[in-house]
């Protein structure tokens, strides 16, 4: 008997702003010192919400946003803040 599997894509589960915020909070908790992991997760949320619209609202090109949030990308802190703002989110800090 063979087991059937289906691909799992996090973007399919990021339906509401609350889902996106909880996902990013979990990523920040788990990422440690891996900025690429955080950038990828931010890209997941941007794709789930619409990459072209996110790029437009962040004042970036769609291609530039894809590049910045790719596994090889290295977005500036300004880009991260712009993307968060375009997604209707903000960075929040609490004591560790």
C-alpha atoms as a printed R data frame, in Angstrom:
   type eleno elety resid chain resno      x      y      z
1  ATOM     1    CA   UNK     A     1  0.000  0.000  0.000
2  ATOM     2    CA   UNK     A     2  1.388  3.380 -0.977
3  ATOM     3    CA   UNK     A     3  0.918  6.510  1.027
4  ATOM     4    CA   UNK     A     4 -0.375  9.502 -0.882
5  ATOM     5    CA   UNK     A     5  0.953 12.880  0.134
6  ATOM     6    CA   UNK     A     6  0.140 16.378 -0.982
7  ATOM     7    CA   UNK     A     7  2.477 19.344 -1.037
8  ATOM     8    CA   UNK     A     8  2.130 21.678  1.931
9  ATOM     9    CA   UNK     A     9  2.528 25.387  1.380
10 ATOM    10    CA   UNK     A    10  2.375 27.799  4.304
11 ATOM    11    CA   UNK     A    11  0.899 30.457  2.040
12 ATOM    12    CA   UNK     A    12 -2.311 28.420  1.816
13 ATOM    13    CA   UNK     A    13 -2.744 28.852  5.568
14 ATOM    14    CA   UNK     A    14 -2.009 32.565  5.881
15 ATOM    15    CA   UNK     A    15 -5.540 33.767  5.252
16 ATOM    16    CA   UNK     A    16 -6.028 36.546  7.812
17 ATOM    17    CA   UNK     A    17 -3.815 39.300  9.211
18 ATOM    18    CA   UNK     A    18 -3.905 37.429 12.524
19 ATOM    19    CA   UNK     A    19 -2.627 34.230 10.843
20 ATOM    20    CA   UNK     A    20  0.215 36.218  9.279
21 ATOM    21    CA   UNK     A    21  1.137 37.940 12.539
22 ATOM    22    CA   UNK     A    22  1.159 34.673 14.484
23 ATOM    23    CA   UNK     A    23  3.298 33.039 11.799
24 ATOM    24    CA   UNK     A    24  5.841 35.862 11.876
25 ATOM    25    CA   UNK     A    25  5.915 35.836 15.681
26 ATOM    26    CA   UNK     A    26  6.621 32.094 15.653
27 ATOM    27    CA   UNK     A    27  9.366 32.581 13.074
28 ATOM    28    CA   UNK     A    28 10.995 35.338 15.127
29 ATOM    29    CA   UNK     A    29 10.869 33.064 18.170
30 ATOM    30    CA   UNK     A    30 12.513 30.182 16.304
31 ATOM    31    CA   UNK     A    31 14.902 32.013 13.963
32 ATOM    32    CA   UNK     A    32 17.669 32.636 16.445
33 ATOM    33    CA   UNK     A    33 20.369 34.515 14.552
34 ATOM    34    CA   UNK     A    34 19.239 33.439 11.069
35 ATOM    35    CA   UNK     A    35 18.107 36.556  9.177
36 ATOM    36    CA   UNK     A    36 17.517 34.528  5.984
37 ATOM    37    CA   UNK     A    37 14.871 32.487  7.819
38 ATOM    38    CA   UNK     A    38 13.080 35.688  8.839
39 ATOM    39    CA   UNK     A    39 13.330 37.168  5.319
40 ATOM    40    CA   UNK     A    40 11.900 33.968  3.828
41 ATOM    41    CA   UNK     A    41  8.973 34.025  6.253
42 ATOM    42    CA   UNK     A    42  8.320 37.666  5.421
43 ATOM    43    CA   UNK     A    43  8.328 36.633  1.762
44 ATOM    44    CA   UNK     A    44  5.819 33.867  2.543
45 ATOM    45    CA   UNK     A    45  3.455 36.410  4.057
46 ATOM    46    CA   UNK     A    46  3.989 38.891  1.210
47 ATOM    47    CA   UNK     A    47  3.211 36.191 -1.369
48 ATOM    48    CA   UNK     A    48  0.142 35.073  0.564
49 ATOM    49    CA   UNK     A    49 -1.156 38.652  0.690
50 ATOM    50    CA   UNK     A    50 -0.140 39.448 -2.905
51 ATOM    51    CA   UNK     A    51  3.439 40.236 -3.862
52 ATOM    52    CA   UNK     A    52  2.613 42.910 -6.457
53 ATOM    53    CA   UNK     A    53  0.306 44.784 -4.099
54 ATOM    54    CA   UNK     A    54  2.767 44.463 -1.204
55 ATOM    55    CA   UNK     A    55  5.603 45.786 -3.363
56 ATOM    56    CA   UNK     A    56  3.484 48.693 -4.602
57 ATOM    57    CA   UNK     A    57  2.419 49.666 -1.069
58 ATOM    58    CA   UNK     A    58  6.016 49.357  0.167
59 ATOM    59    CA   UNK     A    59  7.277 51.577 -2.649
60 ATOM    60    CA   UNK     A    60  9.380 48.798 -4.154
61 ATOM    61    CA   UNK     A    61  9.395 46.952 -7.460
62 ATOM    62    CA   UNK     A    62  7.873 43.488 -7.452
63 ATOM    63    CA   UNK     A    63 11.120 42.022 -8.794
64 ATOM    64    CA   UNK     A    64 13.153 43.863 -6.168
65 ATOM    65    CA   UNK     A    65 10.903 42.564 -3.418
66 ATOM    66    CA   UNK     A    66 11.172 38.983 -4.689
67 ATOM    67    CA   UNK     A    67 14.968 39.353 -4.772
68 ATOM    68    CA   UNK     A    68 15.192 40.920 -1.296
69 ATOM    69    CA   UNK     A    69 13.025 38.223  0.293
70 ATOM    70    CA   UNK     A    70 14.528 35.272 -1.576
71 ATOM    71    CA   UNK     A    71 16.716 32.709  0.227
72 ATOM    72    CA   UNK     A    72 19.799 34.488 -1.183
73 ATOM    73    CA   UNK     A    73 18.423 37.963 -0.508
74 ATOM    74    CA   UNK     A    74 19.635 40.249  2.210
75 ATOM    75    CA   UNK     A    75 16.980 42.919  2.723
76 ATOM    76    CA   UNK     A    76 17.925 46.110  4.482
77 ATOM    77    CA   UNK     A    77 16.186 46.907  7.742
78 ATOM    78    CA   UNK     A    78 14.423 49.748  5.920
79 ATOM    79    CA   UNK     A    79 13.020 47.234  3.414
80 ATOM    80    CA   UNK     A    80 11.824 44.962  6.213
81 ATOM    81    CA   UNK     A    81 10.037 47.888  7.869
82 ATOM    82    CA   UNK     A    82  8.481 48.987  4.564
83 ATOM    83    CA   UNK     A    83  7.198 45.473  3.877
84 ATOM    84    CA   UNK     A    84  5.798 45.117  7.378
85 ATOM    85    CA   UNK     A    85  4.021 48.454  6.971
86 ATOM    86    CA   UNK     A    86  2.629 47.412  3.580
87 ATOM    87    CA   UNK     A    87  1.314 44.242  5.193
88 ATOM    88    CA   UNK     A    88 -0.393 46.272  7.896
89 ATOM    89    CA   UNK     A    89  1.981 45.078 10.600
90 ATOM    90    CA   UNK     A    90  4.560 46.679 12.823
91 ATOM    91    CA   UNK     A    91  7.585 45.464 14.693
92 ATOM    92    CA   UNK     A    92  7.026 44.993 18.416
93 ATOM    93    CA   UNK     A    93  9.714 44.331 20.989
94 ATOM    94    CA   UNK     A    94  9.318 42.714 24.413
95 ATOM    95    CA   UNK     A    95 11.875 41.750 27.025
96 ATOM    96    CA   UNK     A    96 13.407 38.330 26.428
